[in-house]
Structure formats: structure tokens, C-alpha cells
Amino acid sequence: MIIYIMTEKEIIERIVKGDKYLFAKLYKYYYSYVFYRIYNFIGNITEAEDLVQNVWIKIYFAINKFKSDSSFKTWIYKITTNECINYLKSKRVLIDLDRIVDTLQVSRDPTKDIENEIDVTNLLSILSKLERTLLVFKYIDEYTYVEISQITGLSESAVKMRINRAKIKLKNEKNNA
């Protein structure tokens, strides 16, 4: 008996050609990864289960656009993260501003009277999609600058610079509130 092990690229090529069995295998293999990424991002099991399905629908229809310059897992991660951000924007979820400020290590002016909660939609609108994603990678997923650089394709110095700029934007927004 000969066992043939396919590369990631070969699996993707076969799925693009219509191999639904391999897509189902891929789905089973990465399901937990996508689910826990979403659940950790939004904190609701029911909503996470729904969003997992949305992510896999997007993957199914976009798999022919996957390029092998990054790993398939990285590509899935990007789709999943974007789905979470879009979900939060659409639901106008409230989060604790103090937690964000502490997490991002932005200094606060204690004399200013600031509401404890801020609308995520407003917060996210301050930052570009890339800045939001970089902050999530750094402060929620706790990736190193090198890892973020590998995921995004940006240089390590560009990642540091953009994260710093995003923190400054949040600090300025907080001070103007």
C-alpha cells in the first residue's frame, strides 16, 4: 500500500478543481481554529458558531484566489479576523474604554471625565482596517512584531511604526472625548 501525502498547494488546487471531499476535510481540520479565534474575539458561542459558517462560505468562494505566498492558515486567519471586525461594526458592541487604554498602554488623564464605555463602531472608525488588525495581532493575540510582519508582509519596522501611530490616534481620540 502506498500512502501519498499531498502538499497544501496540491490540496488547494484540487479543491479549486471541485474536490468537495477535500474541502470537507479542510473544514474539519481547521474548524476548531476558526471557531476559537472568533469566540475569543467576540465572546459569544452562538454568534461564534454563526460566524464560523460565514467564514467558511467566504473561504469556499474565495479559495481560488488563495496565493501560496503565505500559509493557508494565515489566509484563513485574515478572513476570520475581518469577519470578526465586520461583525463588531455591524452590532455596535460596547466595550470598556479603560480596558482598551490599559491594554494598549496609552496614558490617561484622570482629571478628564470620560465615559467607561465607548461604542466599538466609533473606536474602529478612528483606525484603518490595517491598524485595527495590527492592534488585534499585537495586544489580543500577543504576536511578536516578527510574527505580525510575517502574517502581514510588512517589514518589522513598518509594523512597529503603524502600531505606534494607531496607539497615538486612540490616545488623541480619548483626549478629545
C-alpha positions in Angstrom: 0.0 0.0 0.0 1.4 3.4 -1.0 0.4 6.4 1.0 0.5 9.7 -0.9 0.8 12.9 1.2 -0.3 16.0 -0.6 1.1 19.4 -0.1 -1.1 22.3 0.9 -0.7 23.7 -2.6 -1.9 20.4 -4.1 -4.9 20.2 -1.8 -5.9 23.8 -2.7 -5.5 23.1 -6.4 -7.8 20.0 -6.1 -10.4 21.9 -4.1 -10.4 24.7 -6.8 -11.0 22.0 -9.4 -14.1 20.9 -7.4 -13.0 18.3 -4.9 -15.6 18.7 -2.3 -14.3 15.8 -0.2 -11.0 17.6 0.3 -12.8 20.8 1.2 -14.8 18.9 3.8 -11.5 17.5 5.2 -10.0 21.0 5.3 -13.1 22.3 7.0 -12.9 19.6 9.7 -9.2 20.2 10.2 -9.5 24.0 10.6 -12.9 24.2 12.2 -11.7 24.5 15.8 -9.1 27.0 14.9 -11.6 29.3 13.2 -14.2 28.8 16.0 -11.9 29.6 18.9 -10.4 32.6 17.0 -13.9 34.0 16.6 -15.1 33.0 20.1 -12.0 34.7 21.7 -12.7 37.8 19.6 -16.5 38.2 20.3 -17.1 36.1 23.4 -20.5 34.6 22.4 -20.7 30.9 21.5 -24.0 31.2 19.4 -22.7 34.1 17.4 -19.3 32.5 17.0 -21.0 29.4 15.5 -22.9 31.5 13.0 -19.8 33.5 12.1 -17.8 30.3 11.6 -20.3 29.3 8.9 -19.9 32.8 7.3 -16.1 32.4 7.3 -16.3 29.0 5.6 -18.7 30.3 3.0 -16.2 33.1 2.2 -13.3 30.6 2.1 -15.2 28.3 -0.2 -16.0 31.1 -2.7 -12.6 32.7 -2.5 -10.3 29.7 -2.3 -9.4 30.1 -6.0 -7.8 33.5 -5.0 -5.5 32.0 -2.4 -1.9 32.5 -3.3 0.8 30.4 -1.8 2.9 33.3 -0.7 1.6 32.8 2.9 0.3 29.6 4.6 -3.3 28.6 4.2 -3.7 29.0 8.0 -2.6 32.7 7.7 -5.0 33.3 4.9 -7.9 31.8 7.0 -6.8 33.9 9.9 -7.1 37.1 7.9 -10.6 36.1 6.6 -11.6 35.2 10.2 -10.3 38.4 11.7 -12.0 40.6 9.0 -15.3 38.7 9.7 -15.0 39.5 13.4 -14.3 43.1 12.8 -17.2 43.5 10.5 -19.4 41.7 13.0 -18.5 44.1 15.8 -19.0 47.1 13.5 -22.5 45.8 12.5 -23.6 45.0 16.1 -22.3 48.3 17.6 -20.9 46.3 20.5 -19.9 48.3 23.6 -16.5 47.7 25.2 -14.7 49.1 28.2 -12.5 52.1 27.2 -10.3 51.6 30.3 -9.5 48.0 29.2 -8.5 49.2 25.7 -6.4 52.0 27.1 -4.7 49.8 29.6 -4.2 47.0 27.0 -2.6 49.5 24.6 -0.6 51.2 27.3 -1.9 54.6 26.5 -1.7 57.1 29.3 -5.0 58.6 30.6 -5.7 62.0 32.1 -7.5 61.1 35.3 -9.0 64.7 35.6 -11.0 64.2 32.4 -14.5 62.8 32.8 -14.7 60.0 30.2 -17.5 57.5 29.9 -16.5 54.0 30.8 -17.8 52.6 27.7 -17.3 53.6 24.1 -19.1 52.3 21.0 -16.8 50.0 19.1 -18.0 51.3 15.8 -16.7 54.8 16.7 -13.5 53.4 18.0 -12.9 51.2 15.0 -13.7 54.1 12.6 -10.8 56.1 14.0 -8.4 53.5 12.8 -7.8 52.0 9.4 -8.6 48.3 8.8 -4.8 47.6 8.9 -4.3 49.5 12.1 -7.2 47.6 13.8 -5.8 44.3 12.6 -2.3 45.1 13.8 -3.5 46.1 17.2 -5.5 42.9 17.5 -2.4 40.8 16.5 -0.2 42.6 19.0 -2.4 43.1 22.0 -5.1 40.5 21.8 -3.3 37.6 20.0 0.0 38.6 21.6 2.0 38.1 18.4 5.6 39.4 18.3 6.5 42.1 15.8 8.3 39.5 13.7 5.2 37.2 13.6 3.0 40.2 12.7 5.5 41.1 9.9 5.3 37.5 8.6 1.5 37.5 8.6 1.0 40.9 7.0 4.0 41.0 4.7 5.1 44.4 6.2 8.6 44.9 7.4 9.1 44.7 11.2 9.8 48.4 11.4 6.7 49.2 9.5 4.6 47.1 11.9 6.1 48.9 14.9 5.5 52.3 13.3 1.9 51.6 12.4 1.0 50.1 15.8 2.6 53.2 17.4 0.6 55.5 15.1 -2.6 53.6 15.9 -2.0 54.0 19.7 -1.4 57.7 19.2 -4.7 58.0 17.3 -6.5 56.3 20.1 -4.8 58.5 22.7 -5.8 61.6 20.8 -9.4 60.5 20.4 -9.5 59.7 24.1 -8.1 63.2 25.0 -10.7 64.8 22.6 -13.6 62.9 24.1 
